[in-house]
């Protein structure tokens, strides 16, 4: 499994934790991640295989476009 720069596994759940810490629980990025977690057969443990910088770019864009 890929690892994040923090050493954590690259999963939807770990990205959710990081996004809450950086952007807050009410962020549109959290809503996006919650939808992906709900759609996944393994939920928050689903591996994210994209590059970490691309994922952060995606989540921040979702957040700031919704503000």
PDB file of N, CA, C and O in Angstrom:
ATOM      1  N   UNK A   1       0.846  -1.180   0.000  1.00  0.00           N
ATOM      2  CA  UNK A   1       0.000   0.000   0.000  1.00  0.00           C
ATOM      3  C   UNK A   1       0.887   1.238   0.000  1.00  0.00           C
ATOM      4  O   UNK A   1       1.912   1.285   0.680  1.00  0.00           O
ATOM      5  N   UNK A   2       0.477   2.237  -0.773  1.00  0.00           N
ATOM      6  CA  UNK A   2       1.190   3.512  -0.789  1.00  0.00           C
ATOM      7  C   UNK A   2       1.079   4.188   0.577  1.00  0.00           C
ATOM      8  O   UNK A   2       0.128   3.963   1.325  1.00  0.00           O
ATOM      9  N   UNK A   3       2.053   5.002   0.875  1.00  0.00           N
ATOM     10  CA  UNK A   3       2.072   5.763   2.125  1.00  0.00           C
ATOM     11  C   UNK A   3       2.016   7.253   1.823  1.00  0.00           C
ATOM     12  O   UNK A   3       2.502   7.711   0.789  1.00  0.00           O
ATOM     13  N   UNK A   4       1.419   7.997   2.737  1.00  0.00           N
ATOM     14  CA  UNK A   4       1.418   9.455   2.658  1.00  0.00           C
ATOM     15  C   UNK A   4       2.737   9.972   3.228  1.00  0.00           C
ATOM     16  O   UNK A   4       3.478   9.223   3.864  1.00  0.00           O
ATOM     17  N   UNK A   5       3.020  11.224   3.004  1.00  0.00           N
ATOM     18  CA  UNK A   5       4.254  11.816   3.530  1.00  0.00           C
ATOM     19  C   UNK A   5       4.264  11.818   5.057  1.00  0.00           C
ATOM     20  O   UNK A   5       5.323  11.966   5.668  1.00  0.00           O
ATOM     21  N   UNK A   6       3.101  11.657   5.675  1.00  0.00           N
ATOM     22  CA  UNK A   6       2.993  11.579   7.133  1.00  0.00           C
ATOM     23  C   UNK A   6       3.324  10.193   7.660  1.00  0.00           C
ATOM     24  O   UNK A   6       3.455   9.994   8.868  1.00  0.00           O
ATOM     25  N   UNK A   7       3.462   9.223   6.736  1.00  0.00           N
ATOM     26  CA  UNK A   7       3.733   7.846   7.133  1.00  0.00           C
ATOM     27  C   UNK A   7       2.485   6.992   7.231  1.00  0.00           C
ATOM     28  O   UNK A   7       2.571   5.773   7.378  1.00  0.00           O
ATOM     29  N   UNK A   8       1.325   7.627   7.150  1.00  0.00           N
ATOM     30  CA  UNK A   8       0.055   6.886   7.211  1.00  0.00           C
ATOM     31  C   UNK A   8      -0.225   6.220   5.873  1.00  0.00           C
ATOM     32  O   UNK A   8       0.316   6.627   4.844  1.00  0.00           O
ATOM     33  N   UNK A   9      -1.075   5.189   5.889  1.00  0.00           N
ATOM     34  CA  UNK A   9      -1.505   4.553   4.652  1.00  0.00           C
ATOM     35  C   UNK A   9      -2.304   5.540   3.806  1.00  0.00           C
ATOM     36  O   UNK A   9      -3.004   6.401   4.338  1.00  0.00           O
ATOM     37  N   UNK A  10      -2.195   5.409   2.508  1.00  0.00           N
ATOM     38  CA  UNK A  10      -2.915   6.283   1.577  1.00  0.00           C
ATOM     39  C   UNK A  10      -4.326   5.736   1.377  1.00  0.00           C
ATOM     40  O   UNK A  10      -4.594   5.024   0.409  1.00  0.00           O
ATOM     41  N   UNK A  11      -5.226   6.077   2.306  1.00  0.00           N
ATOM     42  CA  UNK A  11      -6.616   5.613   2.254  1.00  0.00           C
ATOM     43  C   UNK A  11      -7.568   6.802   2.294  1.00  0.00           C
ATOM     44  O   UNK A  11      -7.182   7.914   2.654  1.00  0.00           O
ATOM     45  N   UNK A  12      -8.807   6.550   1.921  1.00  0.00           N
ATOM     46  CA  UNK A  12      -9.822   7.598   1.988  1.00  0.00           C
ATOM     47  C   UNK A  12      -9.977   8.116   3.418  1.00  0.00           C
ATOM     48  O   UNK A  12     -10.150   9.316   3.634  1.00  0.00           O
ATOM     49  N   UNK A  13      -9.916   7.222   4.375  1.00  0.00           N
ATOM     50  CA  UNK A  13     -10.057   7.619   5.777  1.00  0.00           C
ATOM     51  C   UNK A  13      -8.937   8.527   6.249  1.00  0.00           C
ATOM     52  O   UNK A  13      -9.181   9.489   6.978  1.00  0.00           O
ATOM     53  N   UNK A  14      -7.709   8.232   5.840  1.00  0.00           N
ATOM     54  CA  UNK A  14      -6.578   9.077   6.238  1.00  0.00           C
ATOM     55  C   UNK A  14      -6.657  10.441   5.558  1.00  0.00           C
ATOM     56  O   UNK A  14      -6.349  11.460   6.176  1.00  0.00           O
ATOM     57  N   UNK A  15      -7.067  10.466   4.291  1.00  0.00           N
ATOM     58  CA  UNK A  15      -7.258  11.761   3.622  1.00  0.00           C
ATOM     59  C   UNK A  15      -8.370  12.550   4.296  1.00  0.00           C
ATOM     60  O   UNK A  15      -8.295  13.776   4.382  1.00  0.00           O
ATOM     61  N   UNK A  16      -9.398  11.863   4.773  1.00  0.00           N
ATOM     62  CA  UNK A  16     -10.483  12.550   5.470  1.00  0.00           C
ATOM     63  C   UNK A  16      -9.953  13.197   6.749  1.00  0.00           C
ATOM     64  O   UNK A  16     -10.268  14.352   7.035  1.00  0.00           O
ATOM     65  N   UNK A  17      -9.146  12.456   7.522  1.00  0.00           N
ATOM     66  CA  UNK A  17      -8.573  13.008   8.758  1.00  0.00           C
ATOM     67  C   UNK A  17      -7.717  14.240   8.461  1.00  0.00           C
ATOM     68  O   UNK A  17      -7.823  15.257   9.146  1.00  0.00           O
ATOM     69  N   UNK A  18      -6.874  14.142   7.443  1.00  0.00           N
ATOM     70  CA  UNK A  18      -6.021  15.279   7.085  1.00  0.00           C
ATOM     71  C   UNK A  18      -6.838  16.477   6.621  1.00  0.00           C
ATOM     72  O   UNK A  18      -6.523  17.620   6.950  1.00  0.00           O
ATOM     73  N   UNK A  19      -7.891  16.206   5.852  1.00  0.00           N
ATOM     74  CA  UNK A  19      -8.725  17.288   5.330  1.00  0.00           C
ATOM     75  C   UNK A  19      -9.479  17.976   6.452  1.00  0.00           C
ATOM     76  O   UNK A  19      -9.614  19.200   6.439  1.00  0.00           O
ATOM     77  N   UNK A  20      -9.970  17.224   7.415  1.00  0.00           N
ATOM     78  CA  UNK A  20     -10.636  17.837   8.578  1.00  0.00           C
ATOM     79  C   UNK A  20      -9.656  18.751   9.310  1.00  0.00           C
ATOM     80  O   UNK A  20     -10.014  19.865   9.694  1.00  0.00           O
ATOM     81  N   UNK A  21      -8.438  18.293   9.502  1.00  0.00           N
ATOM     82  CA  UNK A  21      -7.434  19.094  10.226  1.00  0.00           C
ATOM     83  C   UNK A  21      -7.091  20.377   9.480  1.00  0.00           C
ATOM     84  O   UNK A  21      -6.878  21.418  10.101  1.00  0.00           O
ATOM     85  N   UNK A  22      -7.036  20.307   8.156  1.00  0.00           N
ATOM     86  CA  UNK A  22      -6.622  21.469   7.367  1.00  0.00           C
ATOM     87  C   UNK A  22      -7.766  22.384   6.961  1.00  0.00           C
ATOM     88  O   UNK A  22      -7.615  23.606   6.965  1.00  0.00           O
ATOM     89  N   UNK A  23      -8.913  21.803   6.609  1.00  0.00           N
ATOM     90  CA  UNK A  23     -10.001  22.597   6.024  1.00  0.00           C
ATOM     91  C   UNK A  23     -11.267  22.633   6.863  1.00  0.00           C
ATOM     92  O   UNK A  23     -12.158  23.440   6.599  1.00  0.00           O
ATOM     93  N   UNK A  24     -11.358  21.777   7.862  1.00  0.00           N
ATOM     94  CA  UNK A  24     -12.517  21.768   8.740  1.00  0.00           C
ATOM     95  C   UNK A  24     -13.560  20.728   8.343  1.00  0.00           C
ATOM     96  O   UNK A  24     -13.635  20.300   7.191  1.00  0.00           O
ATOM     97  N   UNK A  25     -14.352  20.341   9.321  1.00  0.00           N
ATOM     98  CA  UNK A  25     -15.368  19.297   9.143  1.00  0.00           C
ATOM     99  C   UNK A  25     -16.454  19.692   8.160  1.00  0.00           C
ATOM    100  O   UNK A  25     -17.056  18.822   7.531  1.00  0.00           O
ATOM    101  N   UNK A  26     -16.721  20.985   8.012  1.00  0.00           N
ATOM    102  CA  UNK A  26     -17.819  21.432   7.140  1.00  0.00           C
ATOM    103  C   UNK A  26     -17.376  21.733   5.708  1.00  0.00           C
ATOM    104  O   UNK A  26     -18.138  22.317   4.937  1.00  0.00           O
ATOM    105  N   UNK A  27     -16.168  21.345   5.351  1.00  0.00           N
ATOM    106  CA  UNK A  27     -15.634  21.594   4.011  1.00  0.00           C
ATOM    107  C   UNK A  27     -16.357  20.759   2.955  1.00  0.00           C
ATOM    108  O   UNK A  27     -16.783  19.636   3.223  1.00  0.00           O
ATOM    109  N   UNK A  28     -16.488  21.313   1.772  1.00  0.00           N
ATOM    110  CA  UNK A  28     -17.054  20.573   0.641  1.00  0.00           C
ATOM    111  C   UNK A  28     -16.169  19.380   0.297  1.00  0.00           C
ATOM    112  O   UNK A  28     -16.660  18.382  -0.229  1.00  0.00           O
ATOM    113  N   UNK A  29     -14.880  19.467   0.585  1.00  0.00           N
ATOM    114  CA  UNK A  29     -13.970  18.346   0.346  1.00  0.00           C
ATOM    115  C   UNK A  29     -14.323  17.162   1.243  1.00  0.00           C
ATOM    116  O   UNK A  29     -14.175  16.011   0.833  1.00  0.00           O
ATOM    117  N   UNK A  30     -14.787  17.433   2.461  1.00  0.00           N
ATOM    118  CA  UNK A  30     -15.216  16.359   3.368  1.00  0.00           C
ATOM    119  C   UNK A  30     -16.459  15.687   2.813  1.00  0.00           C
ATOM    120  O   UNK A  30     -16.576  14.463   2.863  1.00  0.00           O
ATOM    121  N   UNK A  31     -17.382  16.466   2.287  1.00  0.00           N
ATOM    122  CA  UNK A  31     -18.582  15.893   1.676  1.00  0.00           C
ATOM    123  C   UNK A  31     -18.184  14.976   0.512  1.00  0.00           C
ATOM    124  O   UNK A  31     -18.731  13.882   0.374  1.00  0.00           O
ATOM    125  N   UNK A  32     -17.244  15.414  -0.316  1.00  0.00           N
ATOM    126  CA  UNK A  32     -16.745  14.600  -1.431  1.00  0.00           C
ATOM    127  C   UNK A  32     -16.150  13.291  -0.916  1.00  0.00           C
ATOM    128  O   UNK A  32     -16.474  12.219  -1.427  1.00  0.00           O
ATOM    129  N   UNK A  33     -15.284  13.373   0.091  1.00  0.00           N
ATOM    130  CA  UNK A  33     -14.660  12.170   0.635  1.00  0.00           C
ATOM    131  C   UNK A  33     -15.691  11.244   1.275  1.00  0.00           C
ATOM    132  O   UNK A  33     -15.608  10.025   1.121  1.00  0.00           O
ATOM    133  N   UNK A  34     -16.657  11.811   1.990  1.00  0.00           N
ATOM    134  CA  UNK A  34     -17.708  10.995   2.601  1.00  0.00           C
ATOM    135  C   UNK A  34     -18.518  10.241   1.550  1.00  0.00           C
ATOM    136  O   UNK A  34     -18.908   9.094   1.770  1.00  0.00           O
ATOM    137  N   UNK A  35     -18.770  10.879   0.412  1.00  0.00           N
ATOM    138  CA  UNK A  35     -19.481  10.211  -0.681  1.00  0.00           C
ATOM    139  C   UNK A  35     -18.644   9.057  -1.231  1.00  0.00           C
ATOM    140  O   UNK A  35     -19.171   7.973  -1.480  1.00  0.00           O
ATOM    141  N   UNK A  36     -17.351   9.285  -1.420  1.00  0.00           N
ATOM    142  CA  UNK A  36     -16.460   8.231  -1.926  1.00  0.00           C
ATOM    143  C   UNK A  36     -16.357   7.074  -0.931  1.00  0.00           C
ATOM    144  O   UNK A  36     -16.328   5.911  -1.333  1.00  0.00           O
ATOM    145  N   UNK A  37     -16.303   7.384   0.354  1.00  0.00           N
ATOM    146  CA  UNK A  37     -16.266   6.350   1.392  1.00  0.00           C
ATOM    147  C   UNK A  37     -17.552   5.532   1.366  1.00  0.00           C
ATOM    148  O   UNK A  37     -17.511   4.306   1.470  1.00  0.00           O
ATOM    149  N   UNK A  38     -18.696   6.206   1.228  1.00  0.00           N
ATOM    150  CA  UNK A  38     -19.982   5.510   1.185  1.00  0.00           C
ATOM    151  C   UNK A  38     -20.106   4.613  -0.051  1.00  0.00           C
ATOM    152  O   UNK A  38     -20.732   3.556   0.016  1.00  0.00           O
ATOM    153  N   UNK A  39     -19.522   5.020  -1.165  1.00  0.00           N
ATOM    154  CA  UNK A  39     -19.582   4.252  -2.412  1.00  0.00           C
ATOM    155  C   UNK A  39     -18.646   3.047  -2.408  1.00  0.00           C
ATOM    156  O   UNK A  39     -18.870   2.084  -3.142  1.00  0.00           O
ATOM    157  N   UNK A  40     -17.612   3.095  -1.594  1.00  0.00           N
ATOM    158  CA  UNK A  40     -16.578   2.063  -1.612  1.00  0.00           C
ATOM    159  C   UNK A  40     -17.014   0.808  -0.861  1.00  0.00           C
ATOM    160  O   UNK A  40     -17.609   0.906   0.213  1.00  0.00           O
ATOM    161  N   UNK A  41     -16.725  -0.366  -1.413  1.00  0.00           N
ATOM    162  CA  UNK A  41     -17.056  -1.597  -0.702  1.00  0.00           C
ATOM    163  C   UNK A  41     -16.250  -1.786   0.589  1.00  0.00           C
ATOM    164  O   UNK A  41     -16.679  -2.523   1.477  1.00  0.00           O
ATOM    165  N   UNK A  42     -15.103  -1.138   0.701  1.00  0.00           N
ATOM    166  CA  UNK A  42     -14.296  -1.246   1.926  1.00  0.00           C
ATOM    167  C   UNK A  42     -14.298   0.049   2.736  1.00  0.00           C
ATOM    168  O   UNK A  42     -13.558   0.174   3.712  1.00  0.00           O
ATOM    169  N   UNK A  43     -15.120   1.002   2.334  1.00  0.00           N
ATOM    170  CA  UNK A  43     -15.283   2.239   3.083  1.00  0.00           C
ATOM    171  C   UNK A  43     -14.017   3.055   3.214  1.00  0.00           C
ATOM    172  O   UNK A  43     -13.291   3.266   2.242  1.00  0.00           O
ATOM    173  N   UNK A  44     -13.761   3.514   4.432  1.00  0.00           N
ATOM    174  CA  UNK A  44     -12.633   4.415   4.677  1.00  0.00           C
ATOM    175  C   UNK A  44     -11.278   3.749   4.467  1.00  0.00           C
ATOM    176  O   UNK A  44     -10.261   4.439   4.401  1.00  0.00           O
ATOM    177  N   UNK A  45     -11.244   2.433   4.361  1.00  0.00           N
ATOM    178  CA  UNK A  45      -9.988   1.717   4.165  1.00  0.00           C
ATOM    179  C   UNK A  45      -9.616   1.555   2.700  1.00  0.00           C
ATOM    180  O   UNK A  45      -8.619   0.908   2.382  1.00  0.00           O
ATOM    181  N   UNK A  46     -10.409   2.138   1.805  1.00  0.00           N
ATOM    182  CA  UNK A  46     -10.125   2.045   0.373  1.00  0.00           C
ATOM    183  C   UNK A  46      -8.834   2.803   0.062  1.00  0.00           C
ATOM    184  O   UNK A  46      -8.663   3.954   0.464  1.00  0.00           O
ATOM    185  N   UNK A  47      -7.935   2.140  -0.658  1.00  0.00           N
ATOM    186  CA  UNK A  47      -6.642   2.746  -0.982  1.00  0.00           C
ATOM    187  C   UNK A  47      -6.795   3.822  -2.054  1.00  0.00           C
ATOM    188  O   UNK A  47      -7.519   3.642  -3.033  1.00  0.00           O
ATOM    189  N   UNK A  48      -6.105   4.938  -1.855  1.00  0.00           N
ATOM    190  CA  UNK A  48      -6.031   6.011  -2.842  1.00  0.00           C
ATOM    191  C   UNK A  48      -4.698   5.848  -3.558  1.00  0.00           C
ATOM    192  O   UNK A  48      -3.636   5.952  -2.945  1.00  0.00           O
ATOM    193  N   UNK A  49      -4.762   5.591  -4.862  1.00  0.00           N
ATOM    194  CA  UNK A  49      -3.529   5.275  -5.588  1.00  0.00           C
ATOM    195  C   UNK A  49      -2.944   6.469  -6.340  1.00  0.00           C
ATOM    196  O   UNK A  49      -1.865   6.362  -6.923  1.00  0.00           O
ATOM    197  N   UNK A  50      -3.631   7.583  -6.333  1.00  0.00           N
ATOM    198  CA  UNK A  50      -3.108   8.773  -7.010  1.00  0.00           C
ATOM    199  C   UNK A  50      -1.974   9.390  -6.197  1.00  0.00           C
ATOM    200  O   UNK A  50      -1.823   9.104  -5.009  1.00  0.00           O
ATOM    201  N   UNK A  51      -1.194  10.226  -6.837  1.00  0.00           N
ATOM    202  CA  UNK A  51      -0.104  10.932  -6.175  1.00  0.00           C
ATOM    203  C   UNK A  51      -0.660  11.849  -5.084  1.00  0.00           C
ATOM    204  O   UNK A  51      -1.698  12.483  -5.276  1.00  0.00           O
ATOM    205  N   UNK A  52       0.015  11.920  -3.962  1.00  0.00           N
ATOM    206  CA  UNK A  52      -0.445  12.722  -2.828  1.00  0.00           C
ATOM    207  C   UNK A  52      -0.651  14.196  -3.201  1.00  0.00           C
ATOM    208  O   UNK A  52      -1.642  14.804  -2.796  1.00  0.00           O
ATOM    209  N   UNK A  53       0.272  14.765  -3.963  1.00  0.00           N
ATOM    210  CA  UNK A  53       0.136  16.183  -4.328  1.00  0.00           C
ATOM    211  C   UNK A  53      -1.093  16.410  -5.206  1.00  0.00           C
ATOM    212  O   UNK A  53      -1.738  17.453  -5.096  1.00  0.00           O
ATOM    213  N   UNK A  54      -1.426  15.466  -6.068  1.00  0.00           N
ATOM    214  CA  UNK A  54      -2.619  15.598  -6.900  1.00  0.00           C
ATOM    215  C   UNK A  54      -3.885  15.517  -6.052  1.00  0.00           C
ATOM    216  O   UNK A  54      -4.851  16.239  -6.300  1.00  0.00           O
ATOM    217  N   UNK A  55      -3.877  14.647  -5.064  1.00  0.00           N
ATOM    218  CA  UNK A  55      -5.040  14.505  -4.191  1.00  0.00           C
ATOM    219  C   UNK A  55      -5.244  15.762  -3.350  1.00  0.00           C
ATOM    220  O   UNK A  55      -6.374  16.215  -3.172  1.00  0.00           O
ATOM    221  N   UNK A  56      -4.172  16.315  -2.842  1.00  0.00           N
ATOM    222  CA  UNK A  56      -4.276  17.549  -2.057  1.00  0.00           C
ATOM    223  C   UNK A  56      -4.770  18.693  -2.941  1.00  0.00           C
ATOM    224  O   UNK A  56      -5.597  19.498  -2.514  1.00  0.00           O
ATOM    225  N   UNK A  57      -4.271  18.763  -4.150  1.00  0.00           N
ATOM    226  CA  UNK A  57      -4.727  19.771  -5.109  1.00  0.00           C
ATOM    227  C   UNK A  57      -6.227  19.635  -5.360  1.00  0.00           C
ATOM    228  O   UNK A  57      -6.952  20.630  -5.358  1.00  0.00           O
ATOM    229  N   UNK A  58      -6.690  18.407  -5.577  1.00  0.00           N
ATOM    230  CA  UNK A  58      -8.110  18.154  -5.808  1.00  0.00           C
ATOM    231  C   UNK A  58      -8.951  18.594  -4.615  1.00  0.00           C
ATOM    232  O   UNK A  58      -9.939  19.309  -4.783  1.00  0.00           O
ATOM    233  N   UNK A  59      -8.570  18.177  -3.426  1.00  0.00           N
ATOM    234  CA  UNK A  59      -9.358  18.490  -2.232  1.00  0.00           C
ATOM    235  C   UNK A  59      -9.383  19.983  -1.928  1.00  0.00           C
ATOM    236  O   UNK A  59     -10.428  20.516  -1.553  1.00  0.00           O
ATOM    237  N   UNK A  60      -8.256  20.663  -2.081  1.00  0.00           N
ATOM    238  CA  UNK A  60      -8.262  22.116  -1.837  1.00  0.00           C
ATOM    239  C   UNK A  60      -9.078  22.853  -2.890  1.00  0.00           C
ATOM    240  O   UNK A  60      -9.761  23.826  -2.571  1.00  0.00           O
ATOM    241  N   UNK A  61      -9.018  22.403  -4.138  1.00  0.00           N
ATOM    242  CA  UNK A  61      -9.854  23.028  -5.178  1.00  0.00           C
ATOM    243  C   UNK A  61     -11.335  22.846  -4.896  1.00  0.00           C
ATOM    244  O   UNK A  61     -12.121  23.776  -5.073  1.00  0.00           O
ATOM    245  N   UNK A  62     -11.719  21.659  -4.459  1.00  0.00           N
ATOM    246  CA  UNK A  62     -13.128  21.419  -4.094  1.00  0.00           C
ATOM    247  C   UNK A  62     -13.525  22.372  -2.977  1.00  0.00           C
ATOM    248  O   UNK A  62     -14.590  22.989  -3.028  1.00  0.00           O
ATOM    249  N   UNK A  63     -12.676  22.491  -1.974  1.00  0.00           N
ATOM    250  CA  UNK A  63     -12.968  23.362  -0.838  1.00  0.00           C
ATOM    251  C   UNK A  63     -13.123  24.818  -1.244  1.00  0.00           C
ATOM    252  O   UNK A  63     -14.118  25.455  -0.901  1.00  0.00           O
ATOM    253  N   UNK A  64     -12.147  25.349  -1.971  1.00  0.00           N
ATOM    254  CA  UNK A  64     -12.148  26.778  -2.276  1.00  0.00           C
ATOM    255  C   UNK A  64     -13.152  27.171  -3.355  1.00  0.00           C
ATOM    256  O   UNK A  64     -13.587  28.322  -3.396  1.00  0.00           O
ATOM    257  N   UNK A  65     -13.524  26.253  -4.216  1.00  0.00           N
ATOM    258  CA  UNK A  65     -14.560  26.558  -5.207  1.00  0.00           C
ATOM    259  C   UNK A  65     -15.935  26.607  -4.570  1.00  0.00           C
ATOM    260  O   UNK A  65     -16.838  27.266  -5.087  1.00  0.00           O
ATOM    261  N   UNK A  66     -16.102  25.913  -3.451  1.00  0.00           N
ATOM    262  CA  UNK A  66     -17.386  25.890  -2.757  1.00  0.00           C
ATOM    263  C   UNK A  66     -17.556  27.081  -1.820  1.00  0.00           C
ATOM    264  O   UNK A  66     -18.673  27.386  -1.400  1.00  0.00           O
ATOM    265  N   UNK A  67     -16.460  27.751  -1.491  1.00  0.00           N
ATOM    266  CA  UNK A  67     -16.513  28.871  -0.512  1.00  0.00           C
ATOM    267  C   UNK A  67     -17.052  30.114  -1.171  1.00  0.00           C
ATOM    268  O   UNK A  67     -17.173  31.154  -0.523  1.00  0.00           O
TER     269      UNK A  67
END
